[in-house]
Every structure is written in structure tokens, then in C-alpha cells.
Amino acid sequence: MDKDRIAGAGKQAKGSVKEGVGKMTGDTSMQVEGKADKAEGKVQNAVGGAKDKAREASD
């Protein structure tokens, strides 16, 4: 598993927590930050997945 996949999953989790806390407290800026973190994590996870597939194809 590529390190980007692990880091991406972590960012997605962090974003979900931020978004949830923002919703509970009514802090829209925290909600937006959480959504941005989740999106960034999804992209990073996808990059890691592509790297994994490239490695598997070369084996």
C-alpha cells in the first residue's frame, strides 16, 4: 500500500471530524475546512491507488 493512500485516508478522517464538529457547533468555516480536507484526502488516496496499480503492472 502506497504512503499516499495512507495519508489520504488520514486526511479524509480528519476532514470528517472537522466537518462534524463544525455542524455541531454551527461553525461554517470549520465545515468548509473539513470538506476541503476530505476532498484533498480523496485525491491523495486516488494518487496512491494509481501508484499501487502501476507497481503491480510492472511486477
N, C-alpha and C positions, 0 to 999 in steps of 0.2 A: 504494500500500500504506500502510495506516494505521500510525502510530508505535506504537500499542498492539500490533499484530501483531508488529512487530519486537522490541519489549521483551518480549513474551510468549514469543517463540521463544528469546530470550536467557535468560530465567528457566528455561525448560524445560531448556535445555542445562546451565545451572549446576546445576539440581537433579539431573540425571542424573549429572553428575560427582560431586557431593556424595554421592549415594546409592551410587555405585560405590566411592568411596574408603571410605565407611562400611562397606560389605560387606567390602572387602579388609582393613580394619584391625579389624573387629569392633566398631566404634563405632555402637551402635544409635541414639544421639541424632543423629548425623550422617546416618544413613539416613533417619530421620524428617524431619529438616530438608530433605533432598533431595527426599523425596516431597512435602512441603508446597510447596517451590519449584516443582516440576513441576506440581502442581495449580494453583497461582496463575498460572503461566505459561500453562496451557491456558485458564483463564478469561479472562485478559487477551487472549490470542490470539483467542478467540471474540468478545470485545467489539470488537476491531479489525476482525474479519471482518464483524460486523454493521454497523459504521460504513462499511466499504467498500461493502457491498451497498446501504446507504441512499444513499450518494453516487451509486452507479451508477443507482439507480432514479430519482433526481432529475434525472439528465442527460438 
